[in-house]
Amino acid sequence: MRGTKRCYVTLFDSNYLTRGLVMYRSLLSHSSDFHLWIICFDDLTYKLLHRLKLDKVTLVALSSFEDPELLSIKSSRTRQEYCWTCTPSAILYVLDHVPYVDAVTYLDADLMFFSSPEPIFIEAIGASILLIEHRYLSGLDVSATSGIYNVQFMMFRRDLEGLKALNWWRDRCLEWCFARCEDNKFGDQKYLDDWLERFEKVHVLRHLGAGLAPWNASQYSLKKIDGSTYVENDLLIFYHFHQFKLYPFNLAHLCPYPINKSLINWVYEAYLQGIGQAYKEIRAFAPKFKHGITDFQKPPKRPGNLYRFLRDTLKDIKSGKYCRYG
């Protein structure tokens, strides 16, 4: 592991296990020199990932990760809020436990990589902190409440400014990290708004292929060149599958935002296939595993972006054996 070029950390529980596997597999496909630490937020996640014997991965049990300060506030947060609270602590965990690591990048579990992330790091050479803006659609800009930047992909270097920002952020999240707007705060994310003024050596990414997400995708022109997807003139690096939901009755709700056919055909189909493969991998060890599928008695009545897919494997999406609802 020593000498690894890129170091990443993520955290998720069994409800996001299939998403986390897709993120990992896609990173493995597009980056050869990396190591990923996974903070497992329940025992089932740790057990199943241990069975899969993932290459370039270190699994961290929740009991090994949590410190007295985190435990002291855990009961006051919902599961989601506690995960948000732990984001800066996850990055610090790697820096504290692996002294030779120069920089750590946090990844949300619901990302999928479509090309190498190296252009991100090349653009951020010399930076201690890397941020990516939401880039909201015109008319749907909620940065005043949800924040200018998205936590999805953040790099911190082990230097004065990187550690200063990271420790400040952890302290703030321990003090207050809830899924509501209050005193110009929201979760772990609104704390980032003033970092260009608060800290030095902060770089805001310009590359449009990183941070493509439902809330911004429809404002960009997507095109295929030699089999690769481009966002305007930038190669698509990763997409954030925000609010992607799976349901019984072979249904998937892609997102609550307007999206076009190019995005569905070039991005969401690949994700659905990846999710299907992840369930297949896990069910080889746990045949009854269905975490991450929202339970309900009837199909959801939601407008648009609701797709039928094949139960369990989703293998035949490309064959046209699915249809759109709404």
VEXBALUM-535831 format. One line per field, with one value per residue (C-alpha): residue in one letter; x, y, z. Coordinates in steps of 0.05 Angstrom, whole numbers, plus 32768, in hexadecimal, padded with zeros to 4 digits. Layout:
BEGIN
code <- A, ...
east <- X, ...
north <- Y, ...
up <- Z, ...
***
This chain:
BEGIN
code <- M, R, G, T, K, R, C, Y, V, T, L, F, D, S, N, Y, L, T, R, G, L, V, M, Y, R, S, L, L, S, H, S, S, D, F, H, L, W, I, I, C, F, D, D, L, T, Y, K, L, L, H, R, L, K, L, D, K, V, T, L, V, A, L, S, S, F, E, D, P, E, L, L, S, I, K, S, S, R, T, R, Q, E, Y, C, W, T, C, T, P, S, A, I, L, Y, V, L, D, H, V, P, Y, V, D, A, V, T, Y, L, D, A, D, L, M, F, F, S, S, P, E, P, I, F, I, E, A, I, G, A, S, I, L, L, I, E, H, R, Y, L, S, G, L, D, V, S, A, T, S, G, I, Y, N, V, Q, F, M, M, F, R, R, D, L, E, G, L, K, A, L, N, W, W, R, D, R, C, L, E, W, C, F, A, R, C, E, D, N, K, F, G, D, Q, K, Y, L, D, D, W, L, E, R, F, E, K, V, H, V, L, R, H, L, G, A, G, L, A, P, W, N, A, S, Q, Y, S, L, K, K, I, D, G, S, T, Y, V, E, N, D, L, L, I, F, Y, H, F, H, Q, F, K, L, Y, P, F, N, L, A, H, L, C, P, Y, P, I, N, K, S, L, I, N, W, V, Y, E, A, Y, L, Q, G, I, G, Q, A, Y, K, E, I, R, A, F, A, P, K, F, K, H, G, I, T, D, F, Q, K, P, P, K, R, P, G, N, L, Y, R, F, L, R, D, T, L, K, D, I, K, S, G, K, Y, C, R, Y, G
east <- 8000, 803A, 8047, 7FFF, 7FF2, 7FA9, 7F88, 7F3D, 7F0B, 7EC1, 7E8C, 7E4A, 7E1C, 7DF9, 7DC3, 7DF8, 7E22, 7E10, 7E1C, 7E5F, 7E73, 7E62, 7E8C, 7EC7, 7EC2, 7EBE, 7EFB, 7F20, 7F10, 7F2C, 7F64, 7F9C, 7FC4, 7F97, 7F81, 7F3B, 7F28, 7EE0, 7EC2, 7E8C, 7E51, 7E33, 7E4C, 7E29, 7E4F, 7E91, 7E80, 7E6A, 7EA3, 7ED4, 7EB8, 7EC2, 7F0D, 7F11, 7F54, 7F73, 7F42, 7F49, 7F09, 7EFF, 7ECB, 7E9F, 7EB8, 7EFF, 7EEE, 7EC2, 7EE6, 7EC9, 7EB5, 7E8D, 7E6D, 7E59, 7E2C, 7E16, 7DD3, 7DBF, 7DC4, 7D9C, 7DC1, 7DC8, 7DDE, 7E11, 7E2F, 7E35, 7E54, 7E89, 7EA0, 7EDB, 7EEC, 7EF1, 7F26, 7F4B, 7F49, 7F73, 7FA4, 7FAB, 7FB4, 7FDE, 8016, 8036, 7FF6, 7FFF, 7FB6, 7F72, 7F35, 7EF0, 7EBE, 7E73, 7E5C, 7E2A, 7E5D, 7E70, 7EB0, 7EAF, 7EF8, 7F38, 7F34, 7F7C, 7F66, 7F47, 7F89, 7FB1, 7F85, 7F8C, 7FD8, 7FF1, 7FAD, 7FA4, 7F59, 7F2E, 7EE4, 7EB0, 7E74, 7E2D, 7E26, 7DDA, 7DAA, 7D90, 7D4E, 7D5F, 7D99, 7D92, 7DDA, 7DBE, 7DA4, 7DCC, 7E0F, 7E3A, 7E65, 7E55, 7E7A, 7E7A, 7EC5, 7EF4, 7F3F, 7F68, 7FB3, 7FDC, 7FF7, 7FE8, 7FAB, 7F8F, 7F91, 7F7A, 7F3B, 7F2E, 7F32, 7F08, 7ED3, 7ED3, 7EC9, 7E8E, 7E6D, 7E75, 7E53, 7E1A, 7E09, 7DC0, 7D93, 7D73, 7D84, 7D96, 7DC1, 7DDF, 7DF0, 7DDA, 7DF9, 7E43, 7E3F, 7E2E, 7E6D, 7E95, 7E76, 7EAA, 7EE9, 7F07, 7F0B, 7F15, 7F4F, 7F88, 7F9B, 7F53, 7F46, 7F00, 7EFF, 7EF1, 7EED, 7EA3, 7EAC, 7EB3, 7E75, 7E41, 7E01, 7DB5, 7DB2, 7DE0, 7DE3, 7DAC, 7DCE, 7E09, 7E11, 7E25, 7E46, 7E69, 7EAF, 7ED2, 7EA5, 7EB2, 7E7F, 7E90, 7E70, 7E77, 7EC1, 7ED6, 7ED9, 7EA6, 7ECD, 7E96, 7E4C, 7E28, 7DEA, 7DC6, 7D81, 7D85, 7D54, 7D45, 7D00, 7CDF, 7CB6, 7CF6, 7CF4, 7D2B, 7D1E, 7D5A, 7D54, 7D23, 7D42, 7D37, 7D68, 7D6F, 7D75, 7DC1, 7DCB, 7D9D, 7DBD, 7E06, 7E07, 7DCB, 7DCA, 7E12, 7E00, 7DC4, 7DEF, 7E24, 7DEF, 7DD5, 7E1B, 7E26, 7DE8, 7DFE, 7E42, 7E25, 7DEE, 7E23, 7E31, 7DEF, 7DB6, 7D80, 7DA5, 7D77, 7D92, 7D8E, 7D49, 7D14, 7CD9, 7C91, 7C51, 7C41, 7C6E, 7C7D, 7C53, 7C8B, 7C8F, 7CC5, 7D08, 7CE8, 7D01, 7CF0, 7D2B, 7D35, 7D32, 7D75, 7DA7, 7D91, 7DBC, 7D8F, 7D85, 7DAA, 7D7B, 7D41, 7D1E, 7D0D, 7CDF, 7CD4, 7C99, 7C7E
north <- 8000, 802F, 805E, 805B, 8098, 80A6, 8098, 8099, 808F, 8082, 806D, 8049, 8015, 7FD9, 8004, 8024, 7FE5, 7FD8, 8022, 8020, 7FE2, 8004, 8041, 8014, 7FE9, 8026, 8046, 8004, 8005, 804A, 8051, 801E, 8041, 804F, 8035, 803C, 803B, 8027, 8039, 8004, 8021, 7FDF, 7F98, 7F7B, 7FAA, 7F97, 7F4C, 7F4C, 7F78, 7F4C, 7F10, 7F33, 7F3E, 7F80, 7F93, 7FD6, 7FDD, 7FE2, 7FD4, 7FFA, 7FE1, 8017, 8004, 8011, 8054, 8075, 809F, 80B9, 80FC, 80DB, 80AA, 80E4, 8103, 80C5, 80BC, 8104, 80FA, 80D1, 809B, 80CB, 8105, 80D9, 80C4, 810E, 811D, 80E8, 8100, 812B, 80F7, 80C2, 80EA, 80F8, 80AE, 809D, 80D6, 80C3, 8078, 8079, 80AC, 80A6, 80BC, 8102, 8110, 80EE, 80F7, 80E9, 80C7, 80C2, 807A, 808B, 80A2, 807C, 8089, 808A, 809D, 80A9, 80DD, 80F3, 8134, 814A, 8143, 8162, 819F, 81A3, 819D, 81CB, 81CE, 81B8, 81B1, 819F, 81B2, 81A6, 81D5, 81BD, 81E5, 81E5, 81EC, 8231, 8238, 81FD, 821C, 820A, 821B, 824D, 8212, 81D5, 81F6, 820E, 81CF, 8185, 8157, 811F, 8123, 814B, 8147, 815C, 815E, 814F, 8196, 81D3, 81EC, 81A7, 8190, 81D3, 81D0, 8187, 818E, 81CE, 81A9, 816D, 819A, 81BE, 817B, 8161, 81A1, 81A1, 8174, 816B, 8162, 81A7, 81EF, 8216, 8255, 824E, 8205, 81C5, 8181, 817E, 81A5, 81EE, 81F3, 81F3, 8233, 8265, 8239, 8264, 829C, 8273, 8247, 824D, 8220, 820C, 81F8, 81F6, 81C5, 81E0, 819C, 8191, 8145, 8140, 814C, 8140, 8133, 8135, 817D, 8197, 8165, 817F, 81C2, 81A1, 8183, 8139, 8118, 80D8, 80DA, 8098, 8074, 80A4, 80D5, 811F, 8157, 8192, 818A, 8166, 811A, 8100, 80E9, 80D9, 80E0, 80E9, 80BD, 80E9, 80D0, 8092, 8060, 8017, 7FF9, 7FB5, 7FA4, 7FAE, 7FF9, 802D, 8078, 809B, 80E1, 8119, 8148, 814F, 8124, 8115, 80D4, 80DC, 80DC, 809F, 8078, 8089, 8090, 8072, 8032, 8024, 8031, 8003, 7FCC, 7FD9, 7FD6, 7F95, 7F77, 7F8F, 7F6B, 7F2D, 7F2F, 7F38, 7F04, 7ED0, 7ED3, 7EEE, 7ED5, 7EFC, 7F3E, 7F77, 7FB3, 7FF4, 7FE3, 8011, 7FEA, 7FFB, 7FD7, 7FF9, 8018, 8062, 8096, 80C4, 80ED, 80DB, 80B7, 8077, 8038, 7FEF, 7FBF, 7F74, 7F58, 7F49, 7F4B, 7F85, 7F65, 7F72, 7FBD, 7FC5, 7F94, 7FC3, 7F9A, 7FD7, 8012, 8057, 806C, 80B1
up <- 8000, 800D, 7FD3, 7FBA, 7F8F, 7FA0, 7FE3, 7FEA, 8023, 8023, 8055, 804E, 806D, 8050, 8030, 8004, 7FFC, 7FB4, 7FA3, 7FC7, 7F9F, 7F5D, 7F72, 7F84, 7F45, 7F18, 7F3B, 7F33, 7EE8, 7EDD, 7F10, 7F1C, 7F52, 7F8E, 7FD1, 7FEE, 8038, 8044, 8088, 8091, 80B5, 80CA, 80D6, 8099, 806B, 808A, 8088, 803F, 8026, 804B, 8026, 7FE3, 7FF0, 7FCA, 7FAC, 7FC1, 7FFB, 8047, 806E, 80AF, 80E0, 80FF, 8145, 812F, 810F, 8144, 8179, 81BC, 819D, 8165, 8196, 81C4, 818E, 8169, 818D, 817C, 8131, 80FF, 80D8, 809D, 80C9, 80EC, 80AA, 8096, 80DA, 80CE, 8089, 80A1, 80D6, 80A0, 807B, 80BB, 80CD, 8090, 809C, 80E6, 80DA, 809B, 80A7, 8061, 803D, 8020, 800E, 8015, 7FE9, 8005, 7FD5, 7FDD, 7FD5, 7F9E, 7F6A, 7F2B, 7F05, 7EB9, 7EAE, 7ED5, 7F0E, 7EFF, 7EDB, 7F1D, 7F43, 7F0A, 7F0C, 7F58, 7F5B, 7F92, 7FB5, 7FFE, 7FF7, 7FBB, 7FB6, 7F80, 7F77, 7F6F, 7F2E, 7F37, 7EFC, 7EF2, 7F17, 7F45, 7F6B, 7FB5, 7FC8, 7FFB, 8023, 800B, 8000, 7FC7, 7FC7, 7FC9, 7FF8, 7FC4, 7FB2, 7FDF, 7FE4, 8021, 8022, 8060, 8067, 8093, 806D, 805D, 80A6, 80BF, 8094, 80A2, 80EE, 80EC, 80C3, 80F2, 812E, 810D, 80F9, 8141, 815A, 8127, 80EC, 80DE, 80A1, 80A9, 8099, 80D7, 80E1, 809B, 80A8, 8086, 8095, 8088, 8047, 8055, 807F, 803E, 8022, 803A, 8033, 7FFC, 802F, 806E, 8056, 8025, 7FEB, 7FDD, 7F95, 7F76, 7F3D, 7EF7, 7ED3, 7EC0, 7EBB, 7F07, 7F30, 7EF9, 7F1F, 7F17, 7F30, 7EF9, 7EBF, 7E92, 7E89, 7E66, 7E21, 7E25, 7DEA, 7DD8, 7DBA, 7DAB, 7DDC, 7E16, 7E33, 7E35, 7E5D, 7E2D, 7E1C, 7E5D, 7E63, 7E95, 7ED2, 7F04, 7F0D, 7F50, 7F53, 7F85, 7F9C, 7F70, 7F8F, 7F84, 7F93, 7F91, 7F53, 7F2A, 7F2D, 7F31, 7F3A, 7F1B, 7F39, 7F47, 7F14, 7EC9, 7EA2, 7E58, 7E30, 7E27, 7E72, 7E7A, 7E41, 7E50, 7E9C, 7EBF, 7E97, 7EAB, 7EF4, 7EF2, 7ED5, 7F0A, 7F42, 7F26, 7F25, 7F6D, 7F85, 7F60, 7F82, 7FC7, 7FBF, 7FAF, 7FFA, 8014, 7FE6, 800B, 800A, 7FF5, 801B, 7FF4, 7FD7, 7FF3, 800E, 7FFB, 7FEA, 7FA7, 7F72, 7F81, 7F5E, 7F48, 7F08, 7ED6, 7EDC, 7EF6, 7ED4, 7ED4, 7ED5, 7EDB, 7F21, 7F43, 7F0A, 7EDE, 7EA8, 7E6D, 7E71, 7E2F, 7E0D, 7E16, 7E4C, 7E74, 7E6B, 7E86, 7EB0, 7EBE
***
